[in-house]
Amino acid sequence: MSRVYNFSAGPAALPEEVLQKIKNDIPDWNESGMSVMEVSHRSKDFVELAARAEADVRELLGISDQYHVLFLQGGATLQFAMTALNLSAPGDTVDYVITGSWGKKAAKEAGRFCQVNVAADAADRNYTYIPDESQWQKSVNAAYLHYTPNETIGGVEYHFVPDTGDIPLVADMSSNILSRPVDVSRFGVIYAGAQKNVGPAGITLLIVRNDLIDRCRPDTPTLLTYKAFAESGSMVNTPPTFAWYVTGLIFDYLLDKGGLTAMAEVNKRKADKLYAAIDGSDFYSNSVSKDCRSMMNVPFILADADRDAKFLSEANEAGLKNLKGHRSIGGMRASIYNATSEKAVDALIGFMQDFERLNG
Ligand SMILES: *Cc1c(COP(=O)(O)O)cnc(C)c1O
């Protein structure tokens, strides 16, 4: 089997061991004589799978019984609306801190349902920094404060958790959940579309503090309420069973590898060496403030943008795939989630150095 080095931002690389397991499981899952795609979500085997996935993610993230763990659909984008519908009443003020395009989209969607106060916005420096927390213009009565711990496009990541006191903190962790340990008890809600660092597209992980599941607006469609999912083991209707199964395999895999402390160590090593290679050359650059560079998504540009196409096509030929930057900012971006190995990062750095030597 020949596998490329995949730097896709999402849907992103999955561990080869997990893919092999899926391949072996497909015709006859769990000795059922069927694939997991062909069994009822209400069957004993599938209900066990779901319970195990929840137990495993609780163990990985240290989630206490003060929180529900939900498996939803609609991606992170649906959560932009669900956050407002579940946590605010019409007319309520909600706070948003915007450090990139995803946070901006989240705030815009919430604005359809409540009063959005933008407590801080890094647009003035093109989303390359995090405004100092002491300068945030928080509302006294906000129903919640929402932020984006890792901005996938700009490569800006918080290396601290904001302090909102009694106001529930809501985090879109789509692109850095499971990359390192996090203190879940600091949050009201954490959500993440799976296709970056959790599993395949089609399933969304959501962690919500128990006291927050009852606040939804009365006219909210059932399928958009935390409550219905919390009360049904995330089986209000037919869930995305295959995506759930793969997600469970990823949790297993991460526990097997030593959990999030072990992942964090490797992820830090990968990011540190890639940023060192970028900073150590005049040929490449990254404009994000050093204190908030992302360990998961590393955007970089060439000093001469006319060489971008050549860089990308030669990288592609060398088996280094999906390095093109997001269409909104151009340049390159290497997404180096858990499943993108240190070997892949070493190969990228080697390629970058060769390319500079031949083209610099
Ligand atoms: C990818 C991404 C999204 C959008 O996710 P969908 O699952 O496609 O809706 C939202 N927020 C962040 C931080 C992301 O990385």
The ligand as a Tripos MOL2 file, in Angstrom:
@<TRIPOS>MOLECULE
LIG
   15    15     1     0     0
SMALL
NO_CHARGES

@<TRIPOS>ATOM
      1 C1        -13.6770   23.3450    9.6200 C.3       1 LIG1
      2 C2        -14.1290   24.2720   10.6820 C.ar      1 LIG1
      3 C3        -15.4590   24.6790   10.7950 C.ar      1 LIG1
      4 C4        -16.5310   24.2240    9.8140 C.3       1 LIG1
      5 O1        -16.7830   22.9020   10.0240 O.3       1 LIG1
      6 P1        -17.9730   22.1360    9.2760 P.3       1 LIG1
      7 O2        -17.9700   20.8270    9.9870 O.co2     1 LIG1
      8 O3        -17.5890   22.0630    7.8360 O.co2     1 LIG1
      9 O4        -19.2180   22.9060    9.4820 O.co2     1 LIG1
     10 C5        -15.8120   25.5080   11.8230 C.ar      1 LIG1
     11 N1        -14.8990   25.9490   12.7190 N.ar      1 LIG1
     12 C6        -13.5980   25.5890   12.6410 C.ar      1 LIG1
     13 C7        -12.6290   26.1000   13.6480 C.3       1 LIG1
     14 C8        -13.1820   24.7390   11.6220 C.ar      1 LIG1
     15 O5        -11.8960   24.3740   11.5380 O.3       1 LIG1
@<TRIPOS>BOND
     1     1     2 1
     2     2     3 ar
     3     2    14 ar
     4     3     4 1
     5     3    10 ar
     6     4     5 1
     7     5     6 1
     8     6     7 2
     9     6     8 1
    10     6     9 1
    11    10    11 ar
    12    11    12 ar
    13    12    13 1
    14    12    14 ar
    15    14    15 1
@<TRIPOS>SUBSTRUCTURE
     1 LIG1         1 GROUP 0 **** ****
